[in-house]
């Protein structure tokens, strides 16, 4: 992964000055990693070289995996699924529609929309599953998330109606001693623990992400090794994450209240949604915050780029792409198209031209941006990107003088929801 900030609009002198402000915090992060200290808010940094965590996940995978496994149904919302879906979609899930015989697949129940859940119930009943074909993985850090509890009850009733030994194919991932943990253990359901200080949006390298990803066929050892390497690099000499945090902070101070993340691979859309949560929940405090948006190339060049180029200059853009677009040859002779220059070309060449043309347009309009170039779309690069972004967010929170790890206002809607349900 390579980061380019040539067109960021922030001078090297300004970046250098801000780096000094972060030097003490960087040392704090280094110490947390060295001491393997899960008691700090930044404890998620310790996940990626936690041998006991990896062993525990592998043990559970071996216990639950069967030769006829078809679906891992993830029941969770927010940080309990977004990171998992980001890696899954980037590596295989985005093309599940075209690879119908490729199993196992990950399914995500991340909404209480009645129609969606009804469709899942119909699908489940129609498939008439045999034991071992489905694993239900219920995830809630607090153990008290309403949406997860509702969906969990629905699917477990399906499971109980189908199989006498339904508990053998169920896993609960939550904080130790949470209400969900206690309910699961009392029933004899297997549980996986989330470290107390690891918040949902920072939890992808915990059992939250590792267990379902490993079951689906993702190489979690590659994921962990890559994230560990990136973490150590970012905290010991590679200033890319530091510079990215500084640039976002400085641009916010100049009125760039929106950070648009523009991905030029359709399979990275879920990765963008994961980052949207990471930034939104981490920075939206005390009347401050950056509003993260997700754009997809080339789809959104035909929907919102007019706004980006011709509208208010209140957006800082982060382009994410690779230099190795998949090859797919175009016909040597056009049948209908009147566009010159595409005959005999490669689809990868076209996407590269569109991506480069977009950045040129931004330059001509005087719009600042950064570039993140991935060495392919795979477990290694996606894990590296995610660890990079989590460190970037910690540093950005420090510059903003806010707590980048809590989300107090999210609890407000949860409290009111439970009150309304109790009243009814």
C-alpha positions as a Markdown table, in Angstrom:
| # | Residue | x | y | z |
|---|---|---|---|---|
| 1 | Unk | 0.0 | 0.0 | 0.0 |
| 2 | Unk | 1.3 | 3.4 | -0.9 |
| 3 | Unk | 0.0 | 6.8 | 0.1 |
| 4 | Unk | 0.5 | 10.0 | -1.9 |
| 5 | Unk | -0.3 | 13.4 | -0.5 |
| 6 | Unk | 1.1 | 15.6 | -3.3 |
| 7 | Unk | -2.3 | 17.3 | -3.9 |
| 8 | Unk | -3.4 | 17.4 | -0.3 |
| 9 | Unk | -3.2 | 21.2 | -0.2 |
| 10 | Unk | -1.3 | 21.1 | 3.1 |
| 11 | Unk | 2.3 | 22.3 | 3.3 |
| 12 | Unk | 5.2 | 20.1 | 4.5 |
| 13 | Unk | 6.0 | 22.8 | 7.1 |
| 14 | Unk | 2.5 | 22.5 | 8.6 |
| 15 | Unk | 2.7 | 18.7 | 8.6 |
| 16 | Unk | 6.0 | 18.9 | 10.3 |
| 17 | Unk | 4.7 | 21.2 | 13.0 |
| 18 | Unk | 1.7 | 19.0 | 13.8 |
| 19 | Unk | 3.9 | 15.9 | 13.9 |
| 20 | Unk | 5.6 | 17.4 | 17.0 |
| 21 | Unk | 2.3 | 17.6 | 18.7 |
| 22 | Unk | 1.6 | 13.9 | 18.2 |
| 23 | Unk | 5.1 | 12.7 | 19.2 |
| 24 | Unk | 4.1 | 12.0 | 22.8 |
| 25 | Unk | 0.9 | 10.2 | 21.8 |
| 26 | Unk | 2.9 | 8.0 | 19.3 |
| 27 | Unk | 5.1 | 6.9 | 22.2 |
| 28 | Unk | 2.0 | 6.1 | 24.2 |
| 29 | Unk | 0.8 | 3.9 | 21.4 |
| 30 | Unk | 4.1 | 2.2 | 21.1 |
| 31 | Unk | 4.1 | 1.4 | 24.9 |
| 32 | Unk | 0.5 | 0.0 | 24.6 |
| 33 | Unk | 1.7 | -2.4 | 21.9 |
| 34 | Unk | 4.9 | -3.3 | 23.8 |
| 35 | Unk | 3.0 | -4.0 | 27.0 |
| 36 | Unk | 0.2 | -5.8 | 25.2 |
| 37 | Unk | -2.1 | -3.5 | 27.2 |
| 38 | Unk | -5.8 | -4.3 | 26.6 |
| 39 | Unk | -6.8 | -2.0 | 29.4 |
| 40 | Unk | -6.3 | 1.1 | 27.3 |
| 41 | Unk | -8.9 | 2.6 | 24.8 |
| 42 | Unk | -6.3 | 1.9 | 22.1 |
| 43 | Unk | -6.2 | -1.8 | 23.1 |
| 44 | Unk | -7.3 | -2.9 | 19.6 |
| 45 | Unk | -3.7 | -2.4 | 18.6 |
| 46 | Unk | -2.8 | -5.5 | 20.6 |
| 47 | Unk | -5.2 | -7.8 | 18.6 |
| 48 | Unk | -3.1 | -8.4 | 15.6 |
| 49 | Unk | -0.3 | -10.3 | 17.3 |
| 50 | Unk | -2.4 | -12.0 | 20.0 |
| 51 | Unk | -1.5 | -15.6 | 19.6 |
| 52 | Unk | -4.1 | -16.8 | 22.2 |
| 53 | Unk | -6.8 | -15.0 | 20.3 |
| 54 | Unk | -5.8 | -16.6 | 17.0 |
| 55 | Unk | -5.7 | -20.0 | 18.7 |
| 56 | Unk | -9.1 | -19.6 | 20.3 |
| 57 | Unk | -10.7 | -18.6 | 16.9 |
| 58 | Unk | -9.0 | -21.5 | 15.1 |
| 59 | Unk | -10.2 | -23.9 | 17.7 |
| 60 | Unk | -13.8 | -22.7 | 17.3 |
| 61 | Unk | -13.6 | -22.8 | 13.6 |
| 62 | Unk | -12.5 | -26.5 | 13.7 |
| 63 | Unk | -15.3 | -27.2 | 16.1 |
| 64 | Unk | -18.0 | -25.6 | 13.9 |
| 65 | Unk | -16.8 | -26.3 | 10.4 |
| 66 | Unk | -18.2 | -29.2 | 8.5 |
| 67 | Unk | -17.6 | -30.5 | 4.9 |
| 68 | Unk | -21.1 | -29.5 | 3.9 |
| 69 | Unk | -21.1 | -26.0 | 5.4 |
| 70 | Unk | -22.9 | -23.6 | 3.0 |
| 71 | Unk | -23.8 | -20.5 | 5.0 |
| 72 | Unk | -22.5 | -18.6 | 8.0 |
| 73 | Unk | -25.3 | -16.3 | 9.1 |
| 74 | Unk | -23.9 | -13.2 | 10.9 |
| 75 | Unk | -26.4 | -11.5 | 13.1 |
| 76 | Unk | -25.1 | -8.1 | 14.2 |
| 77 | Unk | -25.2 | -4.4 | 13.4 |
| 78 | Unk | -22.6 | -1.6 | 13.1 |
| 79 | Unk | -19.2 | -2.6 | 14.3 |
| 80 | Unk | -20.4 | -6.2 | 14.8 |
| 81 | Unk | -20.5 | -6.8 | 11.0 |
| 82 | Unk | -19.2 | -3.9 | 8.9 |
| 83 | Unk | -15.5 | -4.8 | 9.2 |
| 84 | Unk | -16.2 | -8.5 | 8.5 |
| 85 | Unk | -18.3 | -7.6 | 5.5 |
| 86 | Unk | -15.6 | -5.2 | 4.2 |
| 87 | Unk | -13.0 | -8.0 | 4.1 |
| 88 | Unk | -15.5 | -10.6 | 2.8 |
| 89 | Unk | -16.9 | -8.5 | 0.0 |
| 90 | Unk | -13.4 | -7.3 | -1.0 |
| 91 | Unk | -12.1 | -10.9 | -1.3 |
| 92 | Unk | -15.1 | -12.8 | -2.6 |
| 93 | Unk | -18.5 | -11.7 | -1.4 |
| 94 | Unk | -19.1 | -8.9 | -3.9 |
| 95 | Unk | -19.3 | -11.6 | -6.6 |
| 96 | Unk | -21.4 | -14.2 | -4.8 |
| 97 | Unk | -24.2 | -13.6 | -7.2 |
| 98 | Unk | -22.1 | -14.8 | -10.1 |
| 99 | Unk | -20.5 | -17.7 | -8.1 |
| 100 | Unk | -23.5 | -19.6 | -6.9 |
| 101 | Unk | -21.7 | -22.8 | -6.4 |
| 102 | Unk | -18.9 | -21.3 | -4.3 |
| 103 | Unk | -19.4 | -22.2 | -0.6 |
| 104 | Unk | -19.4 | -21.4 | 2.2 |
| 105 | Unk | -20.9 | -17.9 | 1.9 |
| 106 | Unk | -21.4 | -15.3 | 4.5 |
| 107 | Unk | -24.9 | -13.8 | 5.0 |
| 108 | Unk | -25.5 | -10.7 | 7.1 |
| 109 | Unk | -28.7 | -10.0 | 9.1 |
| 110 | Unk | -27.9 | -6.4 | 9.9 |
| 111 | Unk | -31.4 | -4.9 | 9.9 |
| 112 | Unk | -34.8 | -5.4 | 11.5 |
| 113 | Unk | -36.6 | -4.5 | 8.4 |
| 114 | Unk | -39.6 | -6.9 | 8.4 |
| 115 | Unk | -39.6 | -7.6 | 4.7 |
| 116 | Unk | -35.9 | -8.4 | 4.7 |
| 117 | Unk | -36.2 | -10.8 | 7.6 |
| 118 | Unk | -39.3 | -12.4 | 6.1 |
| 119 | Unk | -37.4 | -13.0 | 2.9 |
| 120 | Unk | -34.6 | -14.7 | 4.9 |
| 121 | Unk | -37.1 | -16.9 | 6.7 |
| 122 | Unk | -38.6 | -17.9 | 3.4 |
| 123 | Unk | -35.2 | -18.7 | 2.0 |
| 124 | Unk | -34.2 | -20.7 | 5.0 |
| 125 | Unk | -37.4 | -22.8 | 5.0 |
| 126 | Unk | -37.2 | -23.4 | 1.2 |
| 127 | Unk | -33.6 | -24.6 | 1.4 |
| 128 | Unk | -34.5 | -27.3 | 3.9 |
| 129 | Unk | -31.0 | -27.4 | 5.4 |
| 130 | Unk | -29.4 | -30.5 | 6.9 |
| 131 | Unk | -27.2 | -30.4 | 10.0 |
| 132 | Unk | -23.9 | -28.6 | 9.5 |
| 133 | Unk | -25.0 | -26.6 | 6.4 |
| 134 | Unk | -25.6 | -23.4 | 8.4 |
| 135 | Unk | -23.8 | -21.7 | 11.3 |
| 136 | Unk | -25.5 | -18.9 | 13.2 |
| 137 | Unk | -23.1 | -16.4 | 14.6 |
| 138 | Unk | -24.8 | -13.8 | 16.9 |
| 139 | Unk | -22.6 | -10.8 | 17.7 |
| 140 | Unk | -23.2 | -7.9 | 20.1 |
| 141 | Unk | -20.4 | -6.2 | 22.0 |
| 142 | Unk | -22.7 | -4.9 | 24.8 |
| 143 | Unk | -24.9 | -7.9 | 24.6 |
| 144 | Unk | -28.0 | -5.7 | 24.7 |
| 145 | Unk | -28.4 | -4.4 | 21.2 |
| 146 | Unk | -32.1 | -4.4 | 20.4 |
| 147 | Unk | -31.7 | -5.2 | 16.6 |
| 148 | Unk | -29.4 | -8.1 | 17.3 |
| 149 | Unk | -31.6 | -9.5 | 20.0 |
| 150 | Unk | -34.7 | -9.4 | 17.8 |
| 151 | Unk | -33.0 | -11.0 | 14.8 |
| 152 | Unk | -31.3 | -13.5 | 17.1 |
| 153 | Unk | -34.6 | -14.6 | 18.6 |
| 154 | Unk | -36.2 | -15.1 | 15.1 |
| 155 | Unk | -33.4 | -17.2 | 13.6 |
| 156 | Unk | -32.8 | -19.3 | 16.7 |
| 157 | Unk | -36.5 | -20.2 | 16.7 |
| 158 | Unk | -36.0 | -21.3 | 13.1 |
| 159 | Unk | -33.0 | -23.3 | 14.1 |
| 160 | Unk | -34.7 | -24.9 | 17.1 |
| 161 | Unk | -37.6 | -25.9 | 14.9 |
| 162 | Unk | -35.2 | -27.5 | 12.4 |
| 163 | Unk | -32.6 | -29.3 | 14.5 |
| 164 | Unk | -32.6 | -30.9 | 18.0 |
| 165 | Unk | -28.9 | -30.2 | 18.3 |
| 166 | Unk | -29.2 | -26.6 | 17.1 |
| 167 | Unk | -26.8 | -25.4 | 19.8 |
| 168 | Unk | -23.9 | -27.2 | 18.2 |
| 169 | Unk | -24.2 | -24.9 | 15.2 |
| 170 | Unk | -24.6 | -21.6 | 17.1 |
| 171 | Unk | -21.9 | -19.2 | 18.3 |
| 172 | Unk | -22.3 | -16.0 | 20.4 |
| 173 | Unk | -19.6 | -13.3 | 20.2 |
| 174 | Unk | -19.8 | -10.7 | 22.9 |
| 175 | Unk | -18.1 | -9.1 | 26.0 |
| 176 | Unk | -17.5 | -11.5 | 28.8 |
| 177 | Unk | -20.3 | -11.4 | 31.4 |
| 178 | Unk | -22.5 | -9.3 | 29.2 |
| 179 | Unk | -26.3 | -10.2 | 29.3 |
| 180 | Unk | -25.8 | -12.1 | 26.0 |
| 181 | Unk | -22.7 | -13.9 | 27.3 |
| 182 | Unk | -24.6 | -15.0 | 30.4 |
| 183 | Unk | -27.7 | -16.2 | 28.5 |
| 184 | Unk | -25.6 | -18.2 | 26.0 |
| 185 | Unk | -23.4 | -19.9 | 28.6 |
| 186 | Unk | -26.4 | -20.8 | 30.7 |
| 187 | Unk | -27.9 | -22.5 | 27.6 |
| 188 | Unk | -24.6 | -24.3 | 26.8 |
| 189 | Unk | -24.0 | -22.3 | 23.6 |
| 190 | Unk | -20.4 | -21.7 | 22.6 |
| 191 | Unk | -19.1 | -18.1 | 23.1 |
| 192 | Unk | -16.2 | -16.0 | 21.9 |
| 193 | Unk | -15.0 | -13.0 | 23.8 |
| 194 | Unk | -14.4 | -9.5 | 22.7 |
| 195 | Unk | -11.9 | -7.6 | 24.9 |
| 196 | Unk | -13.7 | -5.0 | 27.0 |
| 197 | Unk | -11.8 | -2.0 | 25.8 |
| 198 | Unk | -12.1 | -2.9 | 22.1 |
| 199 | Unk | -15.0 | -0.9 | 20.6 |
| 200 | Unk | -17.1 | -2.3 | 17.8 |
| 201 | Unk | -15.6 | -0.1 | 15.0 |
| 202 | Unk | -12.1 | -1.2 | 16.1 |
| 203 | Unk | -13.0 | -4.9 | 16.5 |
| 204 | Unk | -12.5 | -6.4 | 13.1 |
| 205 | Unk | -9.3 | -8.2 | 14.1 |
| 206 | Unk | -10.9 | -9.7 | 17.1 |
| 207 | Unk | -13.2 | -12.8 | 17.1 |
| 208 | Unk | -15.9 | -10.5 | 15.7 |
| 209 | Unk | -14.2 | -10.6 | 12.3 |
| 210 | Unk | -11.8 | -13.5 | 12.5 |
| 211 | Unk | -14.2 | -16.3 | 13.3 |
| 212 | Unk | -16.8 | -15.8 | 10.4 |
| 213 | Unk | -14.0 | -14.8 | 8.0 |
| 214 | Unk | -12.0 | -18.0 | 8.7 |
| 215 | Unk | -15.1 | -20.1 | 8.4 |
| 216 | Unk | -15.9 | -18.5 | 5.0 |
| 217 | Unk | -12.4 | -19.3 | 3.7 |
| 218 | Unk | -10.5 | -16.1 | 4.3 |
| 219 | Unk | -6.9 | -16.6 | 5.4 |
| 220 | Unk | -6.9 | -15.0 | 8.8 |
| 221 | Unk | -3.2 | -15.6 | 9.4 |
| 222 | Unk | -2.4 | -13.4 | 6.4 |
| 223 | Unk | -4.9 | -10.8 | 7.7 |
| 224 | Unk | -3.3 | -10.7 | 11.1 |
| 225 | Unk | 0.3 | -10.7 | 9.8 |
| 226 | Unk | -0.4 | -7.9 | 7.4 |
| 227 | Unk | -2.2 | -5.8 | 10.0 |
| 228 | Unk | 0.6 | -6.4 | 12.5 |
| 229 | Unk | 3.3 | -5.3 | 10.0 |
| 230 | Unk | 1.3 | -2.1 | 9.1 |
| 231 | Unk | 0.7 | -1.3 | 12.8 |
| 232 | Unk | 4.5 | -1.6 | 13.6 |
| 233 | Unk | 5.4 | 0.4 | 10.5 |
| 234 | Unk | 2.9 | 3.2 | 11.2 |
| 235 | Unk | 4.2 | 3.6 | 14.8 |
| 236 | Unk | 7.9 | 3.2 | 14.0 |
| 237 | Unk | 9.1 | 5.4 | 11.1 |
| 238 | Unk | 6.4 | 5.3 | 8.4 |
| 239 | Unk | 4.6 | 8.6 | 8.9 |
| 240 | Unk | 1.9 | 8.0 | 6.3 |
| 241 | Unk | -0.9 | 7.5 | 8.9 |
| 242 | Unk | 0.3 | 10.5 | 10.9 |
| 243 | Unk | 0.4 | 12.7 | 7.8 |
| 244 | Unk | -3.1 | 11.5 | 6.8 |
| 245 | Unk | -4.5 | 12.4 | 10.2 |
| 246 | Unk | -2.9 | 15.8 | 10.0 |
| 247 | Unk | -4.1 | 16.6 | 6.5 |
| 248 | Unk | -7.7 | 15.6 | 7.5 |
| 249 | Unk | -7.5 | 17.8 | 10.6 |
| 250 | Unk | -6.0 | 20.8 | 8.7 |
| 251 | Unk | -8.5 | 20.6 | 5.9 |
| 252 | Unk | -11.4 | 20.4 | 8.4 |
| 253 | Unk | -10.1 | 23.6 | 9.9 |
| 254 | Unk | -10.3 | 25.2 | 6.4 |
| 255 | Unk | -14.0 | 24.3 | 6.1 |
| 256 | Unk | -13.6 | 20.9 | 4.5 |
| 257 | Unk | -16.2 | 19.3 | 6.7 |
| 258 | Unk | -16.8 | 16.3 | 4.4 |
| 259 | Unk | -14.3 | 13.5 | 3.7 |
| 260 | Unk | -15.3 | 11.8 | 0.5 |
| 261 | Unk | -13.7 | 8.4 | 0.1 |
| 262 | Unk | -13.7 | 7.5 | -3.6 |
| 263 | Unk | -13.1 | 3.8 | -4.3 |
| 264 | Unk | -12.3 | 2.6 | -7.9 |
| 265 | Unk | -13.2 | -1.1 | -7.3 |
| 266 | Unk | -16.8 | -2.0 | -6.8 |
| 267 | Unk | -15.8 | -4.8 | -4.3 |
| 268 | Unk | -14.5 | -2.1 | -1.9 |
| 269 | Unk | -17.9 | -0.4 | -1.3 |
| 270 | Unk | -18.4 | -2.3 | 2.0 |
| 271 | Unk | -14.9 | -1.2 | 3.0 |
| 272 | Unk | -16.0 | 2.4 | 2.5 |
| 273 | Unk | -19.0 | 1.8 | 4.7 |
| 274 | Unk | -16.8 | 0.4 | 7.4 |
| 275 | Unk | -14.6 | 3.5 | 7.3 |
| 276 | Unk | -17.7 | 5.7 | 7.3 |
| 277 | Unk | -18.6 | 4.3 | 10.7 |
| 278 | Unk | -15.0 | 4.5 | 11.9 |
| 279 | Unk | -14.9 | 8.2 | 11.1 |
| 280 | Unk | -18.4 | 9.1 | 11.9 |
| 281 | Unk | -18.5 | 7.6 | 15.4 |
| 282 | Unk | -15.0 | 8.6 | 16.2 |
| 283 | Unk | -15.0 | 12.3 | 15.3 |
| 284 | Unk | -18.6 | 13.4 | 15.8 |
| 285 | Unk | -18.2 | 14.8 | 19.3 |
| 286 | Unk | -18.8 | 18.1 | 21.1 |
| 287 | Unk | -20.2 | 19.8 | 18.0 |
| 288 | Unk | -17.1 | 18.8 | 16.0 |
| 289 | Unk | -16.7 | 16.1 | 13.4 |
| 290 | Unk | -16.0 | 15.1 | 9.8 |
| 291 | Unk | -18.8 | 13.8 | 7.7 |
| 292 | Unk | -17.6 | 10.7 | 5.8 |
| 293 | Unk | -19.1 | 9.8 | 2.5 |
| 294 | Unk | -18.5 | 6.9 | 0.1 |
| 295 | Unk | -18.3 | 7.2 | -3.7 |
| 296 | Unk | -17.7 | 4.4 | -6.2 |
| 297 | Unk | -15.9 | 4.8 | -9.5 |
| 298 | Unk | -17.1 | 4.9 | -12.1 |
| 299 | Unk | -20.7 | 4.6 | -10.9 |
| 300 | Unk | -20.8 | 7.9 | -9.0 |
| 301 | Unk | -19.0 | 9.9 | -11.7 |
| 302 | Unk | -22.5 | 9.8 | -13.3 |
| 303 | Unk | -24.4 | 10.7 | -10.1 |
| 304 | Unk | -22.7 | 13.1 | -7.7 |
| 305 | Unk | -19.4 | 14.1 | -9.3 |
| 306 | Unk | -21.1 | 17.2 | -10.7 |
| 307 | Unk | -21.8 | 18.3 | -7.1 |
| 308 | Unk | -18.2 | 17.5 | -6.1 |
| 309 | Unk | -16.6 | 19.4 | -9.0 |
| 310 | Unk | -19.1 | 22.2 | -9.4 |
| 311 | Unk | -20.7 | 22.5 | -6.0 |
| 312 | Unk | -19.4 | 24.0 | -2.7 |
| 313 | Unk | -15.8 | 23.4 | -1.9 |
| 314 | Unk | -16.3 | 21.8 | 1.4 |
| 315 | Unk | -15.0 | 18.3 | 0.6 |
| 316 | Unk | -11.6 | 16.6 | 1.0 |
| 317 | Unk | -11.3 | 13.6 | -1.2 |
| 318 | Unk | -9.4 | 10.4 | -0.6 |
| 319 | Unk | -9.0 | 8.3 | -3.7 |
| 320 | Unk | -8.4 | 4.6 | -3.3 |
| 321 | Unk | -7.4 | 2.4 | -6.2 |
| 322 | Unk | -4.9 | -0.2 | -7.5 |
| 323 | Unk | -2.6 | -0.2 | -10.4 |
| 324 | Unk | -3.7 | -3.7 | -11.4 |
| 325 | Unk | -7.3 | -3.6 | -12.6 |
| 326 | Unk | -8.6 | -7.0 | -13.8 |
| 327 | Unk | -8.0 | -7.6 | -17.5 |
| 328 | Unk | -11.0 | -8.2 | -19.7 |
| 329 | Unk | -10.5 | -7.6 | -23.4 |
| 330 | Unk | -12.9 | -5.5 | -25.5 |
| 331 | Unk | -13.9 | -6.6 | -29.0 |
| 332 | Unk | -11.4 | -5.6 | -31.7 |
| 333 | Unk | -14.3 | -4.0 | -33.7 |
| 334 | Unk | -17.2 | -2.0 | -32.4 |
| 335 | Unk | -20.8 | -3.1 | -33.1 |
| 336 | Unk | -22.7 | -0.1 | -31.7 |
| 337 | Unk | -20.3 | 2.2 | -30.0 |
| 338 | Unk | -19.2 | 5.4 | -31.6 |
| 339 | Unk | -16.6 | 6.0 | -28.9 |
| 340 | Unk | -13.2 | 6.1 | -30.6 |
| 341 | Unk | -10.1 | 4.6 | -29.0 |
| 342 | Unk | -11.7 | 1.6 | -27.2 |
| 343 | Unk | -11.4 | -1.0 | -29.9 |
| 344 | Unk | -9.1 | -3.8 | -28.8 |
| 345 | Unk | -8.5 | -2.2 | -25.5 |
| 346 | Unk | -8.7 | -3.8 | -22.1 |
| 347 | Unk | -11.4 | -3.0 | -19.5 |
| 348 | Unk | -8.6 | -2.4 | -17.0 |
| 349 | Unk | -7.1 | 0.2 | -19.4 |
| 350 | Unk | -10.5 | 1.9 | -19.5 |
| 351 | Unk | -10.9 | 2.0 | -15.7 |
| 352 | Unk | -7.4 | 3.3 | -15.3 |
| 353 | Unk | -8.1 | 6.1 | -17.8 |
| 354 | Unk | -11.3 | 7.0 | -16.0 |
| 355 | Unk | -9.6 | 7.0 | -12.6 |
| 356 | Unk | -6.7 | 9.1 | -13.8 |
| 357 | Unk | -9.1 | 11.4 | -15.7 |
| 358 | Unk | -11.1 | 12.0 | -12.5 |
| 359 | Unk | -8.0 | 13.1 | -10.6 |
| 360 | Unk | -7.0 | 15.4 | -13.4 |
| 361 | Unk | -10.4 | 17.0 | -13.3 |
| 362 | Unk | -10.0 | 17.5 | -9.5 |
| 363 | Unk | -6.7 | 19.2 | -10.1 |
| 364 | Unk | -8.1 | 21.5 | -12.7 |
| 365 | Unk | -10.9 | 22.5 | -10.4 |
| 366 | Unk | -8.3 | 23.2 | -7.6 |
| 367 | Unk | -9.8 | 20.5 | -5.3 |
| 368 | Unk | -7.5 | 18.9 | -2.8 |
| 369 | Unk | -7.2 | 15.1 | -2.5 |
| 370 | Unk | -5.0 | 12.2 | -1.4 |
| 371 | Unk | -4.3 | 8.9 | -3.0 |
| 372 | Unk | -4.1 | 5.4 | -1.5 |
| 373 | Unk | -2.7 | 2.8 | -4.0 |
| 374 | Unk | -3.3 | -0.8 | -3.0 |
| 375 | Unk | -1.1 | -3.6 | -4.3 |
| 376 | Unk | -4.2 | -5.6 | -5.3 |
| 377 | Unk | -7.6 | -6.3 | -3.7 |
| 378 | Unk | -6.8 | -9.2 | -1.3 |
| 379 | Unk | -6.7 | -10.1 | 2.4 |
| 380 | Unk | -3.2 | -8.7 | 2.8 |
| 381 | Unk | -3.9 | -5.3 | 1.4 |
| 382 | Unk | -7.4 | -4.8 | 2.9 |
| 383 | Unk | -6.1 | -5.7 | 6.4 |
| 384 | Unk | -3.2 | -3.3 | 5.9 |
| 385 | Unk | -5.6 | -0.5 | 4.9 |
| 386 | Unk | -7.9 | -1.1 | 7.8 |
| 387 | Unk | -5.2 | -1.1 | 10.4 |
| 388 | Unk | -3.8 | 2.1 | 8.8 |
| 389 | Unk | -7.1 | 3.8 | 9.0 |
| 390 | Unk | -7.7 | 2.8 | 12.6 |
| 391 | Unk | -4.4 | 4.3 | 13.6 |
| 392 | Unk | -5.1 | 7.4 | 11.5 |
| 393 | Unk | -8.4 | 7.8 | 13.4 |
| 394 | Unk | -6.7 | 7.6 | 16.8 |
| 395 | Unk | -4.3 | 10.3 | 15.8 |
| 396 | Unk | -7.1 | 12.5 | 14.3 |
| 397 | Unk | -9.0 | 12.2 | 17.6 |
| 398 | Unk | -5.9 | 13.4 | 19.5 |
| 399 | Unk | -5.5 | 16.4 | 17.2 |
| 400 | Unk | -9.2 | 17.2 | 17.6 |
| 401 | Unk | -8.9 | 16.8 | 21.4 |
| 402 | Unk | -11.9 | 14.4 | 21.5 |
| 403 | Unk | -12.4 | 10.8 | 22.7 |
| 404 | Unk | -12.1 | 8.7 | 19.5 |
| 405 | Unk | -13.4 | 5.6 | 21.2 |
| 406 | Unk | -16.8 | 6.3 | 22.7 |
| 407 | Unk | -20.2 | 7.0 | 21.1 |
| 408 | Unk | -22.4 | 8.5 | 23.8 |
| 409 | Unk | -25.0 | 9.9 | 21.5 |
| 410 | Unk | -25.6 | 6.5 | 19.9 |
| 411 | Unk | -26.8 | 5.3 | 23.3 |
| 412 | Unk | -29.6 | 7.9 | 23.3 |
| 413 | Unk | -31.6 | 6.2 | 20.5 |
| 414 | Unk | -31.1 | 2.8 | 22.1 |
| 415 | Unk | -32.4 | 4.1 | 25.4 |
| 416 | Unk | -35.5 | 5.7 | 23.8 |
| 417 | Unk | -36.1 | 2.6 | 21.7 |
| 418 | Unk | -36.2 | 0.4 | 24.7 |
| 419 | Unk | -38.5 | 2.8 | 26.5 |
| 420 | Unk | -41.0 | 2.8 | 23.6 |
| 421 | Unk | -41.0 | -1.0 | 23.4 |
| 422 | Unk | -41.6 | -1.2 | 27.2 |
| 423 | Unk | -44.5 | 1.3 | 26.9 |
| 424 | Unk | -46.2 | -0.7 | 24.2 |
